[in-house]
């Protein structure tokens, strides 16, 4: 019957793999991406958008400002530190906050 093509022993495969040119890992470079940073203009836009919302979540803020969810989480943290938002509930992936009434 069939059974397939016989394969080389494991030791022969290992020797061939070790003899191949070793790939050197490149040193990690710092990446600075200005597009994904929390800027003053973004915070101003967010604070205006937040005042009109009843409940602020990363998804709601991301859709309102057309930004990524990770950036929306950072903006919510920045607004919380600035005192414009009050966090009601927080888990690993979700932050629920409400705007502070003045």
KOLKE-14293 format. One record per atom (N, C-alpha, C): residue number from 1; residue in one letter; atom name; y, x, z negated. Coordinates in steps of 0.2 Angstrom, whole numbers, plus 5000, padded with zeros to 4 digits. Layout:
REM KOLKE-14293
> NUM	A	CA	Y	X	Z
...
END
This chain:
REM KOLKE-14293
> 1	X	N	4994	5004	5000
> 1	X	CA	5000	5000	5000
> 1	X	C	5006	5004	5000
> 2	X	N	5012	5001	4999
> 2	X	CA	5018	5005	5000
> 2	X	C	5020	5009	4994
> 3	X	N	5024	5008	4990
> 3	X	CA	5026	5012	4984
> 3	X	C	5032	5016	4985
> 4	X	N	5035	5017	4991
> 4	X	CA	5041	5020	4992
> 4	X	C	5040	5028	4993
> 5	X	N	5045	5031	4995
> 5	X	CA	5045	5038	4996
> 5	X	C	5045	5042	4990
> 6	X	N	5041	5047	4989
> 6	X	CA	5040	5051	4983
> 6	X	C	5047	5055	4982
> 7	X	N	5049	5055	4976
> 7	X	CA	5055	5058	4974
> 7	X	C	5054	5065	4971
> 8	X	N	5059	5070	4971
> 8	X	CA	5058	5076	4969
> 8	X	C	5058	5076	4961
> 9	X	N	5055	5081	4958
> 9	X	CA	5055	5081	4951
> 9	X	C	5062	5081	4948
> 10	X	N	5063	5079	4942
> 10	X	CA	5069	5079	4938
> 10	X	C	5072	5086	4938
> 11	X	N	5068	5091	4936
> 11	X	CA	5071	5097	4935
> 11	X	C	5074	5100	4942
> 12	X	N	5071	5099	4948
> 12	X	CA	5074	5101	4954
> 12	X	C	5081	5097	4955
> 13	X	N	5081	5091	4953
> 13	X	CA	5088	5088	4954
> 13	X	C	5093	5091	4950
> 14	X	N	5091	5092	4943
> 14	X	CA	5096	5095	4939
> 14	X	C	5098	5102	4941
> 15	X	N	5094	5106	4944
> 15	X	CA	5096	5112	4946
> 15	X	C	5101	5112	4952
> 16	X	N	5099	5107	4956
> 16	X	CA	5104	5106	4962
> 16	X	C	5111	5104	4960
> 17	X	N	5111	5099	4955
> 17	X	CA	5117	5097	4952
> 17	X	C	5121	5102	4949
> 18	X	N	5118	5106	4945
> 18	X	CA	5121	5112	4941
> 18	X	C	5124	5117	4946
> 19	X	N	5120	5118	4952
> 19	X	CA	5122	5123	4956
> 19	X	C	5128	5121	4960
> 20	X	N	5129	5114	4961
> 20	X	CA	5135	5112	4965
> 20	X	C	5141	5114	4961
> 21	X	N	5147	5115	4965
> 21	X	CA	5153	5117	4962
> 21	X	C	5155	5112	4957
> 22	X	N	5157	5115	4951
> 22	X	CA	5159	5111	4945
> 22	X	C	5166	5108	4947
> 23	X	N	5167	5102	4945
> 23	X	CA	5174	5099	4946
> 23	X	C	5178	5100	4940
> 24	X	N	5184	5103	4941
> 24	X	CA	5188	5105	4935
> 24	X	C	5192	5099	4934
> 25	X	N	5193	5097	4928
> 25	X	CA	5197	5091	4926
> 25	X	C	5205	5094	4926
> 26	X	N	5209	5090	4929
> 26	X	CA	5216	5091	4929
> 26	X	C	5219	5090	4922
> 27	X	N	5224	5094	4920
> 27	X	CA	5227	5092	4914
> 27	X	C	5231	5086	4914
> 28	X	N	5231	5082	4909
> 28	X	CA	5235	5076	4909
> 28	X	C	5242	5077	4910
> 29	X	N	5245	5073	4914
> 29	X	CA	5253	5074	4915
> 29	X	C	5256	5068	4912
> 30	X	N	5262	5069	4909
> 30	X	CA	5265	5063	4906
> 30	X	C	5268	5059	4912
> 31	X	N	5267	5053	4911
> 31	X	CA	5269	5048	4917
> 31	X	C	5275	5044	4914
> 32	X	N	5281	5045	4917
> 32	X	CA	5287	5041	4915
> 32	X	C	5288	5036	4920
> 33	X	N	5287	5030	4918
> 33	X	CA	5288	5024	4923
> 33	X	C	5294	5020	4921
> 34	X	N	5300	5021	4924
> 34	X	CA	5305	5017	4921
> 34	X	C	5305	5009	4922
> 35	X	N	5301	5007	4927
> 35	X	CA	5300	5000	4929
> 35	X	C	5297	4996	4923
> 36	X	N	5293	5000	4919
> 36	X	CA	5289	4996	4914
> 36	X	C	5292	4997	4907
> 37	X	N	5298	5000	4907
> 37	X	CA	5301	5002	4900
> 37	X	C	5305	4996	4898
> 38	X	N	5306	4995	4892
> 38	X	CA	5310	4990	4889
> 38	X	C	5318	4992	4889
> 39	X	N	5322	4989	4893
> 39	X	CA	5329	4991	4894
> 39	X	C	5333	4986	4891
> 40	X	N	5340	4988	4890
> 40	X	CA	5345	4984	4887
> 40	X	C	5346	4978	4891
> 41	X	N	5346	4978	4898
> 41	X	CA	5347	4973	4902
> 41	X	C	5341	4968	4902
> 42	X	N	5335	4970	4901
> 42	X	CA	5329	4966	4900
> 42	X	C	5329	4962	4894
> 43	X	N	5331	4966	4889
> 43	X	CA	5332	4962	4882
> 43	X	C	5337	4957	4882
> 44	X	N	5343	4958	4886
> 44	X	CA	5348	4953	4886
> 44	X	C	5345	4947	4890
> 45	X	N	5342	4948	4896
> 45	X	CA	5339	4943	4899
> 45	X	C	5334	4939	4895
> 46	X	N	5330	4942	4891
> 46	X	CA	5325	4939	4887
> 46	X	C	5328	4935	4882
> 47	X	N	5333	4938	4879
> 47	X	CA	5337	4934	4873
> 47	X	C	5340	4927	4876
> 48	X	N	5342	4928	4882
> 48	X	CA	5345	4921	4885
> 48	X	C	5339	4916	4886
> 49	X	N	5334	4919	4889
> 49	X	CA	5328	4915	4890
> 49	X	C	5325	4912	4884
> 50	X	N	5325	4916	4879
> 50	X	CA	5321	4914	4873
> 50	X	C	5325	4908	4869
> 51	X	N	5332	4908	4870
> 51	X	CA	5336	4903	4866
> 51	X	C	5334	4896	4869
> 52	X	N	5332	4895	4875
> 52	X	CA	5330	4889	4878
> 52	X	C	5323	4887	4876
> 53	X	N	5319	4891	4874
> 53	X	CA	5312	4890	4873
> 53	X	C	5311	4887	4866
> 54	X	N	5306	4883	4865
> 54	X	CA	5304	4880	4858
> 54	X	C	5299	4885	4855
> 55	X	N	5294	4888	4859
> 55	X	CA	5289	4892	4856
> 55	X	C	5289	4898	4862
> 56	X	N	5289	4904	4859
> 56	X	CA	5289	4910	4863
> 56	X	C	5282	4913	4863
> 57	X	N	5279	4914	4869
> 57	X	CA	5272	4918	4869
> 57	X	C	5273	4923	4874
> 58	X	N	5269	4928	4874
> 58	X	CA	5270	4933	4880
> 58	X	C	5269	4930	4887
> 59	X	N	5264	4925	4888
> 59	X	CA	5264	4922	4894
> 59	X	C	5270	4918	4896
> 60	X	N	5273	4914	4892
> 60	X	CA	5279	4911	4893
> 60	X	C	5285	4915	4895
> 61	X	N	5285	4921	4891
> 61	X	CA	5291	4925	4893
> 61	X	C	5290	4929	4899
> 62	X	N	5283	4931	4900
> 62	X	CA	5282	4934	4907
> 62	X	C	5283	4930	4913
> 63	X	N	5282	4924	4912
> 63	X	CA	5283	4919	4918
> 63	X	C	5290	4918	4919
> 64	X	N	5294	4917	4913
> 64	X	CA	5301	4916	4914
> 64	X	C	5305	4922	4917
> 65	X	N	5303	4928	4915
> 65	X	CA	5306	4934	4917
> 65	X	C	5303	4937	4923
> 66	X	N	5297	4935	4925
> 66	X	CA	5294	4938	4931
> 66	X	C	5292	4946	4929
> 67	X	N	5289	4947	4923
> 67	X	CA	5287	4953	4921
> 67	X	C	5280	4953	4919
> 68	X	N	5277	4959	4918
> 68	X	CA	5270	4959	4916
> 68	X	C	5269	4957	4909
> 69	X	N	5263	4955	4907
> 69	X	CA	5262	4953	4900
> 69	X	C	5262	4958	4895
> 70	X	N	5260	4964	4897
> 70	X	CA	5261	4970	4892
> 70	X	C	5268	4971	4890
> 71	X	N	5273	4971	4896
> 71	X	CA	5280	4972	4895
> 71	X	C	5283	4966	4891
> 72	X	N	5280	4960	4892
> 72	X	CA	5283	4954	4888
> 72	X	C	5281	4955	4880
> 73	X	N	5275	4958	4879
> 73	X	CA	5273	4959	4872
> 73	X	C	5278	4964	4869
> 74	X	N	5280	4969	4872
> 74	X	CA	5285	4974	4870
> 74	X	C	5291	4971	4869
> 75	X	N	5293	4967	4873
> 75	X	CA	5300	4963	4873
> 75	X	C	5300	4959	4867
> 76	X	N	5295	4955	4865
> 76	X	CA	5294	4951	4860
> 76	X	C	5295	4955	4853
> 77	X	N	5291	4961	4853
> 77	X	CA	5292	4965	4847
> 77	X	C	5299	4968	4846
> 78	X	N	5302	4969	4852
> 78	X	CA	5309	4972	4851
> 78	X	C	5314	4966	4849
> 79	X	N	5313	4960	4851
> 79	X	CA	5317	4955	4849
> 79	X	C	5316	4953	4842
> 80	X	N	5310	4954	4840
> 80	X	CA	5308	4952	4833
> 80	X	C	5311	4957	4828
> 81	X	N	5311	4964	4830
> 81	X	CA	5315	4969	4826
> 81	X	C	5322	4968	4826
> 82	X	N	5325	4965	4831
> 82	X	CA	5332	4964	4832
> 82	X	C	5334	4957	4828
> 83	X	N	5329	4953	4826
> 83	X	CA	5331	4947	4822
> 83	X	C	5332	4941	4826
> 84	X	N	5330	4941	4832
> 84	X	CA	5332	4935	4837
> 84	X	C	5325	4931	4837
> 85	X	N	5320	4934	4835
> 85	X	CA	5313	4930	4835
> 85	X	C	5310	4930	4828
> 86	X	N	5306	4925	4826
> 86	X	CA	5302	4925	4820
> 86	X	C	5295	4924	4822
> 87	X	N	5291	4929	4820
> 87	X	CA	5284	4928	4822
> 87	X	C	5280	4923	4817
> 88	X	N	5277	4918	4820
> 88	X	CA	5274	4913	4817
> 88	X	C	5266	4915	4816
> 89	X	N	5263	4917	4821
> 89	X	CA	5256	4919	4821
> 89	X	C	5255	4925	4826
> 90	X	N	5250	4929	4824
> 90	X	CA	5249	4935	4828
> 90	X	C	5242	4937	4828
> 91	X	N	5239	4938	4834
> 91	X	CA	5232	4940	4834
> 91	X	C	5232	4946	4839
> 92	X	N	5227	4949	4840
> 92	X	CA	5227	4955	4845
> 92	X	C	5230	4954	4851
> 93	X	N	5229	4948	4854
> 93	X	CA	5231	4947	4861
> 93	X	C	5237	4942	4862
> 94	X	N	5238	4939	4856
> 94	X	CA	5243	4933	4857
> 94	X	C	5248	4934	4851
> 95	X	N	5254	4933	4853
> 95	X	CA	5260	4933	4848
> 95	X	C	5263	4926	4849
> 96	X	N	5264	4922	4844
> 96	X	CA	5267	4916	4844
> 96	X	C	5274	4917	4840
> 97	X	N	5279	4916	4843
> 97	X	CA	5286	4916	4839
> 97	X	C	5290	4911	4841
> 98	X	N	5295	4910	4837
> 98	X	CA	5301	4905	4838
> 98	X	C	5307	4908	4837
> 99	X	N	5312	4906	4841
> 99	X	CA	5319	4909	4841
> 99	X	C	5322	4907	4834
> 100	X	N	5326	4912	4831
> 100	X	CA	5329	4911	4825
> 100	X	C	5336	4907	4826
> 101	X	N	5337	4901	4823
> 101	X	CA	5343	4897	4824
> 101	X	C	5348	4900	4820
> 102	X	N	5354	4901	4823
> 102	X	CA	5360	4904	4819
> 102	X	C	5365	4898	4818
END
